[in-house]
Amino acid sequence: MTVLAVFLTIAILLAAGLAIDVNNAVQSEVQLQGTADAAGHAGIVELFKNGNTGEVTKQAIQVAELNMPKSVFKEVLASTDVEVGSWNSGSRTFSVGAGADAVRVVTRRLDNRGNALATFLLRLVGQDTLQMNTQSVWAFGGGLCPNGNQGFFAMGEIDMQSGNTFSDEFCLHGELGVKVSTDNDVTHAYVTMPNYSDLTGPTSAGAQKLDPNSFDTLDEYFDAVKAEYEKLYEKNPGLKFSHGTYDYESEMLDYFKASGEAMKALYDSPSTSSPLIPDTLIFDTETSVVVTHNVSSESEFSNVVSIAEGSLVKNKINKITCSHENGGNSSAITFATDAVITDLVIVTNCDVIFGNGSSFAHGAVVTTSTSGVTDSGRAIEGPSGSRFGDTGYCDAAAGKEMETVVASAGSVHFASGFETHGVNMVVLGDVDNIAANPDGGGGINLYVNGDIDITSNGTFGFCGKSPDDLFDLRYIRMVM
């Protein structure tokens, strides 16, 4: 019994000693990683705000020493451990010196720095110290799309029906998920959402969202999800290669807040300096740049007034005011079939209804209406064949593109045959229908605070360029 007790005691001491070494190693790695993350963040903030690559290393080292002081841990982050370069989101690789939009830091505990982690039990087998290093990579981007600003971004869900094609690195991001039906081609697109499991398909597509609570184990749930996704991928070419999990909530909330404030400011005090007005639009300033039009309402929710395109003044801000009787919503203005409206700004508190085949290009149409007075309740309606943007936008020489802005505080609706060419569109409600013709969705940024419903057989993103963001949408993100 004494001999057995001795061996048991030795075994217990060995296990305890090994546990101490493992625990120390885990704690040290967590501490190193936290320091790397904090130092990387400090470096990218300096690069993001000031573009000063020389200060990046200084800021990163200062923060590292605050987390792991030299007096205790010696040098965990040397100047050679901080690198400035570029981040490729597609290949998920960092390249030193190529561009300046990312920072990589590596924190280290090494023998040659005199700060390797001392062991307790492992020294009995010749392992006196443990050497370790951790890295953190931070980057900033110039928009919500990895390779440009061309795509649909929804705070809600993007629901695409069948037969749509998204090309030229077009982006589709749904903060609450993306739902696809059959035969959508996203081979050359990016499909993103914060949660992987929010990529879903209707039952008719052979795949559907699954309830994790209906499975006995997580492994069973994940196996079932994988099987459902495979059904979805079979019906939608390229989807398995395109989708990712990104969360843009903070950036988008700031964007929509700024958009709403800009819409109100432009209506209250029209100004050519508004961010909602394209820089390419030249104004006639010989007389007042603002032309006012007042629409009287006979009764609440009943007034739909036709506005002749000829009554609008080009190269001016045309402010159209509808009455608000008894605290009600605005009235509506409508443009005639095949109306052609260009080179001006329309800012209004009315609902705006475009006629069949009508077009609006090189300018801005902005409405602060939120709920609509028509039966549809939409603030902007584009019936069949309506077009926004200049058809020559995609072929114009660099710097010669004429951009178009559409901004709505309420929901919008675009019927079949809808076309866009170099359009920035901001919607604080829903896009309850967008139906592009087979070559009609080129060069569009569509930012929506609600849901986006994409109907069938449209093509989006055939234009290789898109208008600049209306507001600063750059972001800082830990990428590795």
C-alpha positions in Angstrom: 0.0 0.0 0.0 2.9 2.4 0.8 4.4 1.7 -2.6 1.1 2.2 -4.4 0.5 5.5 -2.5 3.9 6.7 -3.6 3.2 6.1 -7.2 -0.3 7.6 -6.9 1.2 10.7 -5.3 3.7 11.0 -8.1 1.0 10.7 -10.7 -1.1 13.3 -9.0 1.8 15.7 -8.7 2.7 15.1 -12.4 -0.9 15.8 -13.4 -1.1 18.9 -11.2 2.2 20.2 -12.6 1.2 19.6 -16.2 -2.1 21.4 -15.5 -0.2 24.4 -14.1 1.9 24.6 -17.3 -1.1 24.3 -19.6 -3.0 26.9 -17.6 -0.1 29.3 -17.6 0.4 28.8 -21.3 -3.3 29.4 -22.1 -3.4 32.5 -19.9 -0.3 33.9 -21.5 -1.6 33.3 -25.0 -4.8 35.1 -24.2 -2.9 38.0 -22.7 -0.6 38.1 -25.7 -3.6 38.0 -28.1 -5.4 40.8 -26.2 -2.3 42.9 -26.4 -1.9 42.3 -30.1 -5.5 43.2 -30.7 -5.2 46.4 -28.7 -2.0 47.4 -30.4 -3.3 46.6 -33.9 -6.4 48.7 -33.2 -4.2 51.6 -32.1 -2.1 51.3 -35.2 -5.0 51.1 -37.7 -6.8 54.1 -36.0 -3.7 56.2 -36.6 -3.5 55.0 -40.2 -7.2 55.5 -40.7 -7.4 59.0 -39.3 -4.1 60.5 -40.3 -2.5 58.2 -42.9 0.8 58.6 -41.1 2.6 55.3 -41.5 5.5 56.5 -39.4 3.3 57.0 -36.3 1.6 53.6 -36.6 4.4 51.7 -34.9 4.8 54.3 -32.2 1.1 54.1 -31.3 1.0 50.3 -31.4 4.0 49.9 -29.1 2.7 52.5 -26.6 -0.6 50.6 -26.3 1.2 47.2 -26.0 3.3 48.5 -23.1 0.2 49.7 -21.3 -1.2 46.1 -21.5 2.0 44.2 -20.9 4.6 46.6 -19.3 8.3 46.2 -20.1 9.1 46.2 -16.4 7.2 42.9 -16.0 7.1 41.2 -19.5 10.1 42.9 -21.2 9.6 43.6 -24.9 6.6 41.8 -26.2 6.2 44.1 -29.2 9.2 45.4 -31.1 9.2 47.9 -33.9 9.9 45.1 -36.4 6.7 43.4 -35.2 4.5 46.1 -36.6 3.9 46.1 -40.3 1.8 48.4 -42.6 0.4 47.0 -45.8 -2.7 46.0 -47.6 -5.5 43.4 -46.9 -7.0 41.3 -49.7 -10.5 40.3 -48.5 -10.9 37.8 -51.3 -7.8 35.7 -50.6 -7.7 36.8 -46.9 -4.0 37.7 -47.1 -1.9 40.6 -45.8 0.8 42.1 -48.0 3.6 44.2 -46.5 4.1 47.6 -48.2 1.5 47.1 -50.9 -0.8 50.0 -50.3 -1.7 51.3 -46.9 -5.0 50.1 -45.6 -4.0 47.5 -43.0 -1.8 46.9 -40.0 -0.4 43.6 -38.7 1.2 43.3 -35.3 2.8 40.2 -33.7 3.3 40.0 -30.0 6.0 37.6 -28.7 7.4 35.9 -25.7 10.8 34.4 -26.7 14.0 33.1 -25.2 16.1 35.7 -27.1 14.0 38.5 -25.6 14.3 37.1 -22.1 10.5 36.9 -21.7 9.7 33.3 -22.6 7.2 31.7 -20.3 8.9 29.6 -17.6 7.5 26.1 -17.1 6.9 24.2 -13.8 6.8 20.5 -14.7 8.0 20.5 -18.3 11.5 21.5 -17.1 11.9 18.0 -15.8 11.9 16.8 -19.4 14.2 19.6 -20.6 11.5 22.1 -21.6 12.5 25.1 -19.4 10.4 27.7 -21.2 7.6 28.0 -23.7 8.0 30.4 -26.7 4.9 31.8 -28.2 3.6 34.6 -30.5 0.2 35.8 -31.5 -0.8 38.1 -34.4 -3.6 40.6 -35.1 -4.5 42.1 -38.4 -6.7 45.2 -38.8 -7.9 46.9 -41.9 -10.1 49.7 -43.1 -12.3 49.7 -46.2 -13.7 52.4 -48.4 -17.2 51.1 -48.6 -19.4 48.1 -47.8 -18.4 46.1 -50.9 -14.9 44.5 -51.1 -14.1 45.7 -54.6 -16.2 48.9 -55.1 -19.5 50.4 -54.2 -21.9 48.5 -56.4 -24.7 46.5 -54.8 -27.7 46.3 -52.5 -27.4 46.7 -48.7 -30.4 46.1 -46.4 -30.8 46.5 -42.7 -33.5 43.9 -43.1 -33.6 40.9 -45.4 -32.9 40.6 -49.1 -35.4 38.3 -50.8 -34.5 37.5 -54.4 -36.9 35.5 -56.6 -35.8 33.2 -59.4 -33.7 33.8 -62.5 -31.7 36.8 -61.4 -28.1 37.4 -62.5 -25.6 39.4 -60.4 -22.3 40.1 -62.1 -19.1 42.2 -62.0 -18.5 41.7 -58.2 -22.0 43.0 -57.3 -22.7 42.9 -53.6 -25.8 41.7 -51.8 -25.8 42.2 -48.0 -28.8 41.5 -45.8 -28.3 42.4 -42.1 -31.1 40.0 -41.2 -30.2 37.5 -43.9 -30.5 36.7 -47.6 -33.2 34.5 -49.1 -32.9 33.1 -52.5 -35.2 31.1 -54.8 -34.2 28.9 -57.7 -31.7 29.6 -60.5 -30.1 32.8 -59.4 -26.6 33.3 -60.8 -24.3 34.9 -58.2 -21.1 33.4 -59.5 -19.4 36.8 -59.8 -21.1 38.4 -56.8 -20.6 38.7 -53.1 -23.5 37.5 -50.8 -23.0 38.4 -47.2 -24.9 38.5 -43.9 -23.8 38.6 -40.2 -25.0 35.0 -39.4 -24.2 32.1 -41.7 -27.5 30.4 -40.9 -29.5 33.3 -42.3 -28.7 32.3 -45.8 -32.0 30.6 -46.6 -34.2 29.4 -49.5 -37.9 28.8 -49.8 -39.2 25.2 -49.7 -39.7 25.4 -53.5 -35.9 25.8 -53.9 -35.3 22.6 -51.9 -33.8 24.3 -48.9 -35.2 26.0 -45.9 -34.1 27.5 -42.5 -33.9 24.9 -39.8 -34.7 25.3 -36.1 -31.7 24.2 -34.0 -34.0 23.4 -31.1 -35.6 20.6 -33.1 -32.3 18.6 -33.0 -30.8 16.5 -30.2 -27.3 17.6 -30.7 -25.4 20.5 -32.4 -23.7 18.1 -34.7 -27.0 16.8 -36.0 -28.1 20.4 -36.5 -25.0 21.4 -38.4 -25.2 18.3 -40.6 -28.8 19.1 -41.5 -27.9 22.7 -42.2 -25.1 21.6 -44.5 -27.4 19.3 -46.3 -30.0 22.0 -46.8 -27.3 24.4 -48.1 -26.2 21.9 -50.6 -29.7 21.8 -52.0 -29.7 25.5 -52.2 -26.3 25.6 -53.9 -27.4 23.2 -56.6 -30.1 25.6 -57.6 -28.0 28.8 -57.5 -24.7 28.7 -59.4 -21.7 30.1 -57.5 -23.5 30.7 -54.2 -21.2 28.4 -52.2 -18.2 30.4 -53.4 -19.6 33.9 -52.9 -21.2 34.2 -49.5 -19.6 35.3 -46.3 -20.5 36.5 -42.8 -20.0 40.2 -42.2 -21.8 42.6 -39.8 -22.2 46.2 -41.1 -24.9 47.2 -38.6 -23.0 50.1 -37.0 -21.8 51.5 -40.3 -25.3 51.3 -41.8 -27.1 52.8 -38.8 -24.7 55.8 -39.0 -25.3 56.0 -42.8 -29.1 56.1 -42.5 -29.0 58.6 -39.7 -26.9 60.9 -41.8 -29.1 60.3 -44.8 -32.3 61.3 -42.9 -30.7 64.4 -41.6 -29.5 65.4 -45.0 -33.0 64.9 -46.6 -34.6 67.1 -43.9 -31.9 69.7 -44.2 -32.2 69.9 -48.0 -35.9 70.3 -47.8 -35.9 72.9 -44.9 -33.0 74.9 -46.4 -32.2 74.0 -50.0 -28.5 74.3 -50.8 -26.3 73.2 -53.6 -23.7 72.0 -51.0 -26.0 69.1 -49.9 -24.3 65.7 -50.0 -27.4 64.4 -51.8 -26.7 66.5 -54.9 -24.2 65.0 -57.4 -21.0 67.0 -57.8 -21.3 66.8 -61.6 -24.5 68.9 -61.7 -23.8 72.5 -62.6 -26.3 75.1 -61.3 -27.5 78.3 -62.8 -26.7 81.0 -60.2 -27.5 84.1 -62.2 -30.8 84.2 -60.2 -31.9 82.3 -57.2 -30.8 78.7 -57.4 -34.1 77.6 -55.7 -37.4 77.5 -57.6 -40.5 76.9 -55.4 -43.7 75.1 -56.5 -46.6 74.8 -54.1 -49.3 72.1 -54.4 -52.6 72.8 -52.7 -54.6 70.0 -51.3 -58.4 69.9 -51.3 -58.6 67.2 -48.8 -56.3 64.9 -46.8 -55.0 61.8 -48.6 -56.8 62.6 -51.8 -54.7 65.0 -53.8 -52.6 63.6 -56.7 -51.3 66.5 -58.8 -49.7 66.1 -62.3 -46.6 68.1 -62.7 -45.6 68.8 -66.3 -41.9 68.2 -66.9 -41.7 71.6 -68.6 -42.7 73.4 -65.4 -39.5 72.2 -63.7 -36.5 74.4 -64.2 -33.2 72.8 -65.2 -30.0 73.5 -63.3 -32.0 74.6 -60.3 -33.2 73.1 -57.1 -37.0 72.7 -57.6 -38.7 72.6 -54.2 -42.2 71.2 -54.3 -44.3 71.7 -51.2 -47.5 69.7 -50.6 -49.9 70.7 -47.9 -50.4 68.8 -44.7 -54.0 69.1 -43.6 -55.1 68.2 -40.1 -51.6 66.8 -39.4 -51.9 64.3 -42.2 -49.3 63.1 -44.7 -48.2 64.8 -47.8 -50.1 64.8 -51.1 -48.6 63.2 -54.3 -47.1 64.5 -57.5 -47.0 62.5 -60.6 -45.1 62.8 -63.9 -46.6 62.0 -67.3 -45.9 58.8 -69.3 -42.5 58.9 -71.1 -41.5 62.2 -69.3 -37.8 62.9 -69.5 -36.4 64.9 -66.6 -32.7 65.8 -66.4 -30.2 68.2 -65.0 -32.1 69.4 -61.9 -32.9 68.7 -58.3 -36.4 67.9 -57.0 -36.8 68.1 -53.2 -40.3 67.7 -51.8 -42.4 66.5 -49.0 -44.8 64.9 -51.5 -45.0 61.3 -52.7 -43.4 61.1 -56.1 -45.0 58.9 -58.9 -43.2 58.6 -62.2 -45.3 57.7 -65.3 -44.8 54.5 -67.4 -41.6 54.8 -69.4 -40.5 58.0 -67.7 -36.9 58.8 -66.8 -34.9 60.9 -64.4 -31.2 61.5 -64.9 -28.2 63.6 -63.8 -29.7 65.2 -60.7 -31.4 64.3 -57.5 -35.0 63.5 -56.4 -35.4 63.7 -52.7 -38.6 63.2 -50.7 -39.2 63.5 -47.0 -42.6 61.8 -47.2 -42.7 58.6 -45.1 -46.0 56.8 -45.4 -47.6 57.9 -48.7 -51.1 59.1 -49.6 -51.7 56.7 -52.4 -53.2 53.2 -51.9 -49.8 51.7 -52.0 -48.4 53.8 -49.2 -45.1 54.3 -51.0 -43.1 57.5 -51.1 -41.7 56.9 -54.6 -43.1 54.8 -57.3 -41.5 53.9 -60.6 -44.0 52.1 -62.8 -43.2 49.8 -65.8 -40.2 50.9 -67.9 -39.1 53.7 -65.7 -35.4 54.6 -65.8 -33.0 56.4 -63.4 -29.6 57.6 -64.5 -27.9 58.5 -67.7 -27.7 55.5 -70.2 -24.2 56.6 -71.2 -22.9 56.4 -67.6 -21.2 53.1 -67.9 -19.4 54.0 -71.2 -18.4 57.5 -70.2 -14.7 58.4 -69.8 -13.5 58.6 -66.2 -14.5 61.8 -64.6 -17.2 62.4 -67.2 -19.9 60.2 -65.6 -23.1 62.0 -64.8 -24.4 60.6 -61.5 -28.0 60.5 -60.2 -29.3 60.4 -56.7 -32.7 59.1 -55.4 -33.4 59.5 -51.7 -36.6 58.6 -49.9 -37.6 58.8 -46.3 -40.4 56.3 -47.0 -40.7 53.0 -49.0 -40.3 52.7 -52.7 -41.5 50.5 -55.5 -40.1 49.8 -59.0 -42.1 47.7 -61.5 -40.9 45.6 -64.3 -38.4 46.9 -66.8 -36.7 49.2 -64.3 -33.3 50.5 -65.3 -30.5 52.2 -63.4 -27.3 53.7 -64.7 -24.9 55.3 -62.2 -27.4 55.8 -59.4 -27.0 56.3 -55.6 -30.3 55.4 -54.0 -31.0 55.7 -50.2 -34.3 54.4 -48.8 -35.2 54.8 -45.2 -38.2 52.4 -45.6 -38.5 49.2 -47.7 -37.9 48.5 -51.3 -41.0 46.3 -51.7 -40.3 45.6 -55.3 -37.4 46.1 -57.7 -37.6 44.4 -61.1 -34.8 45.2 -63.5 -35.0 44.3 -67.2 -32.4 41.9 -68.5 -29.7 44.6 -68.9 -31.0 47.3 -66.6 -29.2 47.2 -63.3 -25.8 48.8 -63.9 -23.8 51.0 -61.6 -26.1 51.2 -58.6 -25.7 51.7 -54.9 -28.9 50.8 -53.1 -28.9 51.4 -49.3 -32.2 50.4 -47.6 -33.1 50.7 -43.9 -35.7 47.9 -44.3 -36.1 44.9 -46.6 -35.4 44.6 -50.3 -37.6 42.4 -52.5 -36.0 41.5 -55.8 -38.3 40.0 -58.3 -37.4 37.6 -61.2 -35.3 37.6 -64.3 -33.3 40.8 -63.8 -29.6 41.5 -64.3 -27.7 43.7 -61.9 -24.2 45.0 -61.9 -23.2 44.8 -65.6 -21.6 48.2 -65.3 -18.0 47.9 -64.0 -18.1 51.2 -62.1 -20.5 52.9 -59.7 -21.0 56.4 -58.2 -19.1 57.4 -55.1 -20.7 57.0 -51.7 -22.9 59.9 -50.6 -21.5 59.7 -47.1 -18.3 58.3 -45.6 -18.8 54.6 -45.3 -15.2 53.7 -44.4 -14.9 51.2 -41.6 -12.2 49.7 -39.3 -12.3 46.0 -38.8 -10.3 43.2 -37.3 -9.8 40.8 -40.2 -7.4 38.2 -38.7 
